[in-house]
């Protein structure tokens, strides 16, 4: 049995590309040679199975009044059980939680992630082993960000998020990585990873995952 690495996130796990000029196929999704999940699979090798579970707009726990089935809390059980036994769950969420309509500051967003972590730990998907979760804090939204639908205050909340998520991860026995320390969002919509950032994230994780999985 290969070691199952479940990558549970939003559009940056799905591989959305906001700049067609940055995508080899010229579309709005990075291809299998560009997405961090696919690059991670290639770098880790055949001993691992990297599983993509990215949904554009996904939040940690907040129900979106504009779109159905967006909160990770209710998706966690079926996704984890689909891929059991899970060797490592990678959670990269938080960007969509900053939307004005959720009225949650950075501290509250982190509490939402804490609830999601605790839910995932209770799912019987770990093959009899201790739940193994890596929380990745996404890069902060760029200073040029402007999206009337997402609303006001998103940049400030995303900038404040890393310290809260780190505390939550430590408190719940999860590993932690701040992606904002080594990659950034693009200068087009200031919300999505560039192709280069996908590569950097994959390389960083390829160096970390073997030690986390054991």
PLY file of the C-alpha trace (Angstrom):
ply
format ascii 1.0
element vertex 214
property float x
property float y
property float z
element edge 213
property int vertex1
property int vertex2
end_header
0.00 0.00 0.00
1.31 3.41 -0.94
1.35 6.23 1.59
-1.74 8.34 0.96
-1.16 12.11 1.11
-4.51 13.94 0.97
-4.24 17.58 -0.13
-7.41 19.29 1.09
-7.76 22.90 0.06
-9.32 25.55 -2.14
-8.59 26.86 -5.64
-4.86 26.97 -4.93
-4.94 23.21 -4.40
-7.21 22.77 -7.42
-4.64 24.73 -9.41
-6.57 27.78 -10.59
-4.51 30.09 -12.81
-5.56 33.74 -12.89
-3.05 34.64 -15.60
-3.35 32.54 -18.80
0.11 33.77 -19.77
1.55 31.97 -16.75
-0.09 28.66 -17.65
1.46 26.42 -20.32
-1.93 25.51 -21.75
-3.18 29.09 -21.69
-6.25 28.17 -19.68
-7.46 28.87 -16.17
-6.02 25.76 -14.52
-2.39 24.76 -14.26
-1.75 21.39 -15.86
-0.26 18.23 -14.36
3.28 19.47 -15.01
2.59 22.70 -13.08
0.26 22.06 -10.11
2.00 21.68 -6.76
0.12 18.49 -5.98
1.25 16.81 -9.19
4.80 18.09 -8.81
4.84 16.78 -5.24
3.80 13.34 -6.49
6.65 13.34 -8.98
9.20 14.44 -6.39
8.08 11.95 -3.74
8.00 8.97 -6.09
6.05 5.73 -6.34
6.02 5.04 -2.60
3.43 7.81 -2.21
0.00 8.59 -3.65
-0.74 12.33 -3.62
-4.49 12.93 -3.77
-5.92 16.26 -4.96
-8.96 17.54 -3.10
-9.10 21.22 -4.04
-12.32 23.18 -4.48
-12.43 26.82 -5.53
-14.07 28.94 -2.83
-13.72 26.34 -0.06
-13.59 27.64 3.51
-12.59 25.88 6.70
-16.01 25.87 8.40
-18.03 28.83 7.10
-21.18 28.12 5.06
-21.29 30.42 2.06
-24.69 32.01 1.36
-23.74 32.48 -2.30
-22.47 28.96 -3.08
-23.45 25.56 -1.72
-21.18 22.94 -0.13
-18.16 25.21 0.32
-17.20 24.52 3.94
-14.50 21.97 4.58
-16.09 20.77 7.81
-18.91 18.91 6.08
-16.69 17.61 3.28
-13.99 16.23 5.57
-15.59 12.90 6.47
-16.45 11.64 2.97
-13.17 12.85 1.51
-11.02 11.27 4.22
-12.92 8.01 4.18
-12.68 7.87 0.39
-8.89 7.90 0.62
-8.31 5.84 3.77
-5.87 4.83 5.07
-4.53 8.37 5.19
-0.85 8.76 6.03
-0.88 12.57 5.98
-3.61 15.17 5.58
-2.45 18.54 4.23
-4.89 21.36 5.02
-4.34 24.60 3.10
-7.33 26.86 3.70
-8.00 30.35 5.01
-7.96 32.67 1.99
-11.70 32.38 1.38
-12.42 32.68 5.10
-11.28 36.31 4.90
-14.33 37.28 2.83
-16.27 40.16 4.33
-19.56 38.23 4.31
-18.24 35.78 6.91
-17.47 38.59 9.36
-14.54 36.66 10.86
-11.26 38.24 11.92
-7.96 36.34 11.73
-8.36 34.91 15.22
-11.84 33.58 14.39
-10.61 32.12 11.10
-7.96 30.21 13.03
-10.61 28.90 15.43
-12.48 27.63 12.38
-9.36 25.78 11.29
-9.04 24.37 14.80
-12.56 22.98 14.57
-11.74 21.42 11.19
-8.55 19.84 12.56
-10.46 18.38 15.47
-13.11 16.98 13.13
-10.49 15.36 10.90
-8.81 13.77 13.88
-12.04 11.96 14.78
-12.51 10.37 11.35
-11.53 6.69 11.32
-9.33 7.00 8.26
-5.86 6.76 9.75
-5.31 3.01 9.51
-5.06 2.62 13.25
-2.31 5.22 13.53
-2.26 8.62 15.20
-3.91 11.34 13.05
-1.22 13.11 11.04
-2.09 16.61 9.84
-0.05 19.41 8.27
-1.59 22.88 8.32
-0.32 25.23 5.61
-1.06 28.91 6.00
-1.53 30.35 2.49
0.39 33.46 1.43
-1.27 36.77 2.33
-3.36 38.53 -0.27
-1.34 41.09 -2.22
-1.60 44.77 -1.43
-3.15 45.42 -4.84
-6.06 43.08 -4.08
-9.52 44.43 -4.87
-12.56 42.22 -5.18
-15.97 43.68 -4.43
-17.51 40.23 -3.97
-14.92 39.14 -1.43
-15.31 42.54 0.19
-13.25 44.71 2.50
-10.62 43.77 5.06
-9.40 40.62 3.32
-5.77 41.70 3.01
-5.45 42.71 6.64
-6.96 39.45 7.87
-4.75 37.32 5.63
-1.63 39.16 6.83
-2.56 38.54 10.48
-3.49 34.88 9.97
-0.10 33.05 10.21
0.51 33.60 13.92
-2.99 32.42 14.81
-2.83 29.33 12.61
0.57 28.40 14.00
-0.81 28.54 17.54
-3.83 26.43 16.58
-1.67 23.82 14.83
0.65 23.51 17.81
-2.25 23.30 20.26
-3.82 20.45 18.30
-0.72 18.40 17.61
-0.56 19.30 13.92
2.48 20.23 11.87
2.65 23.78 10.50
4.07 25.51 7.44
3.76 29.18 6.49
3.73 29.26 2.68
3.97 33.05 2.74
7.61 32.74 3.80
8.71 31.33 0.44
6.00 31.97 -2.16
3.46 34.65 -3.03
0.23 35.17 -4.92
0.27 36.55 -8.46
0.08 40.29 -9.31
-3.04 39.81 -11.44
-5.72 38.99 -8.86
-3.39 38.82 -5.81
-5.29 35.68 -4.68
-3.78 32.72 -6.51
-0.40 31.08 -6.74
1.86 31.59 -9.74
3.40 28.64 -11.58
6.70 29.40 -9.84
4.96 29.41 -6.45
3.44 25.99 -7.21
6.95 24.71 -7.89
8.37 26.20 -4.71
5.56 24.77 -2.59
6.03 21.32 -4.10
9.77 21.39 -3.48
9.31 22.54 0.11
6.78 19.81 0.81
8.89 17.13 -0.90
11.62 17.91 1.63
9.19 17.82 4.58
6.73 15.02 3.88
9.02 11.94 4.21
9.98 12.98 7.74
6.36 13.70 8.68
5.08 10.37 7.37
7.96 8.26 8.61
0 1
1 2
2 3
3 4
4 5
5 6
6 7
7 8
8 9
9 10
10 11
11 12
12 13
13 14
14 15
15 16
16 17
17 18
18 19
19 20
20 21
21 22
22 23
23 24
24 25
25 26
26 27
27 28
28 29
29 30
30 31
31 32
32 33
33 34
34 35
35 36
36 37
37 38
38 39
39 40
40 41
41 42
42 43
43 44
44 45
45 46
46 47
47 48
48 49
49 50
50 51
51 52
52 53
53 54
54 55
55 56
56 57
57 58
58 59
59 60
60 61
61 62
62 63
63 64
64 65
65 66
66 67
67 68
68 69
69 70
70 71
71 72
72 73
73 74
74 75
75 76
76 77
77 78
78 79
79 80
80 81
81 82
82 83
83 84
84 85
85 86
86 87
87 88
88 89
89 90
90 91
91 92
92 93
93 94
94 95
95 96
96 97
97 98
98 99
99 100
100 101
101 102
102 103
103 104
104 105
105 106
106 107
107 108
108 109
109 110
110 111
111 112
112 113
113 114
114 115
115 116
116 117
117 118
118 119
119 120
120 121
121 122
122 123
123 124
124 125
125 126
126 127
127 128
128 129
129 130
130 131
131 132
132 133
133 134
134 135
135 136
136 137
137 138
138 139
139 140
140 141
141 142
142 143
143 144
144 145
145 146
146 147
147 148
148 149
149 150
150 151
151 152
152 153
153 154
154 155
155 156
156 157
157 158
158 159
159 160
160 161
161 162
162 163
163 164
164 165
165 166
166 167
167 168
168 169
169 170
170 171
171 172
172 173
173 174
174 175
175 176
176 177
177 178
178 179
179 180
180 181
181 182
182 183
183 184
184 185
185 186
186 187
187 188
188 189
189 190
190 191
191 192
192 193
193 194
194 195
195 196
196 197
197 198
198 199
199 200
200 201
201 202
202 203
203 204
204 205
205 206
206 207
207 208
208 209
209 210
210 211
211 212
212 213
